[in-house]
Amino acid sequence: MTALKSAALKKTAFALADAAPFVIRAERASDVAAREALLDAAFGENRHARTCQRLRDGRAPAEGLAFTAVHQGRVVGTVRLWHVSAGGTPALVLGPLAVDSACRLLGIGAALMNHALEAAKARGHNAVILRGDPAYYERFGFSAEKTGELALPGPFERERLLAVELREGALDSAWGMIVATGSKTRKPRGRGIAEPQEAPALAA
């Protein structure tokens, strides 16, 4: 990866016709409180009890793949990706993806998705999995085509388990349970993890 491309992936500014620009950058330790408040507002108090939580409890996000959107000096969006084994095939799980409700019309959710996928591909990852609304995520290449033989460690809706291959054929042999493989942390259980309600701009 060239130094120019690497720098572009670290911080991307988006100029909007009717609003101040927003910036997508690597998540910082100083973002944690604002991120948690954003996730609580987006997903509610039960967000730590959902199925995809089990893939992230006690794990660190994949290196270089946790991003924050900032608008007018305020954290308004978040997305993170996590290492998993998809039935023995290395992959990433994307989530939580959330955007401040006051900023949903600025295109921040789509920008976070595109930025995260580009960064994952640039780092050599081959596939990304999420649990979310098929009608929303198909624009980013996600579908249930390669997830029919995969399962999550808890209840889930089969049609909402989606994946996109960053390398063609990466999930051809994926079969079985999706399990966490990321680095373990000492972070308190349940913080910073979320799954979606029925809102298209949110992902597990």
C-alpha positions as CSV (number, residue, x, y, z in Angstrom):
1,M,0.0,0.0,0.0
2,T,1.4,3.4,-0.9
3,A,2.0,6.0,1.8
4,L,-0.6,8.3,0.1
5,K,-3.3,5.5,0.1
6,S,-2.5,4.6,3.7
7,A,-2.9,8.2,4.8
8,A,-6.2,8.5,3.0
9,L,-7.6,5.4,4.7
10,K,-6.7,6.8,8.2
11,K,-8.6,10.0,7.8
12,T,-11.2,10.9,5.1
13,A,-13.2,14.2,4.9
14,F,-16.5,14.4,3.2
15,A,-17.7,17.8,2.0
16,L,-21.5,18.2,1.8
17,A,-23.5,20.7,-0.2
18,D,-25.8,21.8,2.7
19,A,-23.7,21.0,5.8
20,A,-20.2,21.3,7.2
21,P,-17.9,18.4,6.3
22,F,-17.7,15.3,8.4
23,V,-14.5,13.4,8.9
24,I,-14.0,9.6,9.2
25,R,-10.8,8.8,11.2
26,A,-9.3,6.0,13.3
27,E,-11.1,5.6,16.6
28,R,-9.3,7.2,19.6
29,A,-9.4,6.4,23.3
30,S,-11.0,9.8,23.8
31,D,-14.0,8.7,21.6
32,V,-15.1,5.9,24.0
33,A,-17.6,7.8,26.2
34,A,-19.2,9.5,23.2
35,R,-19.2,6.2,21.3
36,E,-20.9,4.4,24.2
37,A,-23.6,7.1,24.5
38,L,-24.2,6.9,20.7
39,L,-24.6,3.2,20.8
40,D,-26.9,3.3,23.9
41,A,-29.1,5.8,22.0
42,A,-29.1,3.8,18.8
43,F,-29.7,0.3,20.2
44,G,-31.2,0.6,23.7
45,E,-30.3,-0.9,27.0
46,N,-30.5,-4.5,25.9
47,R,-27.8,-4.1,23.2
48,H,-25.3,-6.2,25.2
49,A,-27.5,-9.3,25.3
50,R,-27.7,-9.9,21.6
51,T,-26.2,-12.8,19.6
52,C,-23.3,-11.0,17.9
53,Q,-22.2,-9.7,21.3
54,R,-20.8,-13.2,21.9
55,L,-18.3,-12.7,19.0
56,R,-16.9,-9.6,20.6
57,D,-17.0,-10.1,24.4
58,G,-13.5,-9.7,25.7
59,R,-12.0,-9.2,22.2
60,A,-10.2,-6.2,20.6
61,P,-11.3,-5.0,17.2
62,A,-9.2,-6.0,14.2
63,E,-6.1,-3.8,14.0
64,G,-6.7,-0.5,12.2
65,L,-10.4,-1.3,11.6
66,A,-12.3,0.8,14.2
67,F,-13.5,4.1,12.8
68,T,-15.2,7.2,14.1
69,A,-17.2,9.8,12.2
70,V,-16.9,13.4,13.5
71,H,-19.3,16.2,12.5
72,Q,-18.8,19.8,13.8
73,G,-16.4,18.5,16.4
74,R,-18.8,15.8,17.7
75,V,-18.7,12.0,17.4
76,V,-21.7,11.1,15.2
77,G,-20.9,7.7,13.9
78,T,-19.0,4.5,14.7
79,V,-18.1,1.2,13.0
80,R,-15.7,-1.6,14.0
81,L,-14.6,-4.9,12.5
82,W,-13.6,-8.0,14.4
83,H,-11.6,-11.2,13.6
84,V,-13.7,-14.4,13.3
85,S,-13.5,-17.9,11.9
86,A,-16.4,-18.5,9.6
87,G,-16.5,-22.3,9.9
88,G,-12.7,-22.4,9.7
89,T,-12.4,-19.6,7.1
90,P,-10.7,-16.4,8.4
91,A,-13.1,-13.4,8.0
92,L,-14.2,-10.2,9.7
93,V,-17.5,-9.4,11.4
94,L,-18.7,-5.8,11.0
95,G,-20.4,-4.0,13.8
96,P,-21.6,-2.1,15.5
97,L,-22.4,0.5,12.8
98,A,-24.4,3.4,14.2
99,V,-25.0,7.0,13.3
100,D,-26.5,9.8,15.4
101,S,-30.2,10.1,14.6
102,A,-29.7,13.9,13.9
103,C,-27.2,13.1,11.2
104,R,-28.8,10.2,9.4
105,L,-29.4,12.2,6.2
106,L,-25.8,13.2,5.8
107,G,-24.6,9.9,4.3
108,I,-22.4,9.1,7.2
109,G,-23.6,5.5,7.5
110,A,-22.7,4.7,3.8
111,A,-19.4,6.6,4.1
112,L,-18.5,4.6,7.2
113,M,-19.3,1.3,5.4
114,N,-17.3,2.1,2.3
115,H,-14.4,3.4,4.3
116,A,-14.4,0.2,6.5
117,L,-14.6,-2.2,3.6
118,E,-11.8,-0.3,1.7
119,A,-9.6,-0.4,4.7
120,A,-10.3,-4.1,5.3
121,K,-9.4,-4.9,1.7
122,A,-6.3,-2.8,1.9
123,R,-5.1,-4.7,4.9
124,G,-5.5,-8.0,3.1
125,H,-8.7,-9.3,4.6
126,N,-10.8,-11.6,2.3
127,A,-14.4,-11.4,3.6
128,V,-16.7,-9.4,5.8
129,I,-19.9,-10.7,7.5
130,L,-22.6,-8.9,9.3
131,R,-26.2,-9.3,10.6
132,G,-28.5,-6.6,9.1
133,D,-31.1,-5.5,6.7
134,P,-30.5,-7.1,3.2
135,A,-32.3,-4.3,1.4
136,Y,-29.9,-1.7,2.8
137,Y,-26.6,-3.7,2.7
138,E,-26.9,-5.1,-0.8
139,R,-25.7,-1.7,-2.1
140,F,-22.3,-2.5,-0.5
141,G,-22.2,-6.0,-2.1
142,F,-23.6,-7.9,0.9
143,S,-25.9,-10.9,0.4
144,A,-26.9,-14.2,1.9
145,E,-25.4,-16.1,-1.0
146,K,-22.4,-17.4,0.9
147,T,-23.8,-17.6,4.4
148,G,-26.3,-20.4,4.0
149,E,-24.0,-22.9,5.7
150,L,-22.9,-20.6,8.5
151,A,-24.4,-20.1,11.9
152,L,-24.1,-17.6,14.8
153,P,-23.6,-18.6,18.4
154,G,-27.2,-17.8,19.3
155,P,-30.6,-16.9,17.8
156,F,-30.5,-15.1,14.4
157,E,-32.6,-14.7,11.3
158,R,-31.1,-16.6,8.4
159,E,-32.0,-14.0,5.8
160,R,-30.2,-11.3,7.8
161,L,-26.8,-13.1,8.0
162,L,-25.0,-11.4,5.1
163,A,-21.5,-11.4,3.7
164,V,-19.3,-9.7,1.0
165,E,-16.2,-11.3,-0.4
166,L,-13.2,-8.9,-0.7
167,R,-11.5,-11.7,-2.6
168,E,-13.5,-13.8,-5.0
169,G,-14.3,-17.2,-3.7
170,A,-13.1,-16.4,-0.2
171,L,-16.2,-18.0,1.4
172,D,-16.7,-20.9,-1.0
173,S,-15.7,-23.5,1.6
174,A,-17.1,-21.7,4.6
175,W,-19.3,-24.0,6.7
176,G,-20.2,-24.2,10.4
177,M,-20.2,-21.9,13.4
178,I,-18.8,-18.4,13.3
179,V,-16.5,-18.0,16.3
180,A,-14.4,-15.2,17.6
181,T,-10.6,-15.3,17.0
182,G,-9.6,-11.7,17.8
183,S,-7.0,-10.7,20.5
184,K,-8.4,-11.0,24.0
185,T,-8.6,-7.9,26.2
186,R,-9.3,-7.1,29.8
187,K,-12.1,-4.7,28.8
188,P,-15.3,-5.1,31.0
189,R,-17.8,-7.4,29.5
190,G,-20.5,-5.8,27.3
191,R,-19.1,-2.3,26.6
192,G,-18.8,-1.0,23.1
193,I,-20.7,-3.9,21.5
194,A,-24.0,-3.7,19.7
195,E,-26.4,-5.3,17.3
196,P,-29.1,-3.7,15.2
197,Q,-32.7,-3.0,15.8
198,E,-34.9,-2.8,12.6
199,A,-33.1,0.3,11.3
200,P,-31.3,0.0,8.0
201,A,-28.4,2.3,9.0
202,L,-27.4,0.0,11.8
203,A,-25.5,-3.3,11.7
204,A,-24.4,-6.0,14.1
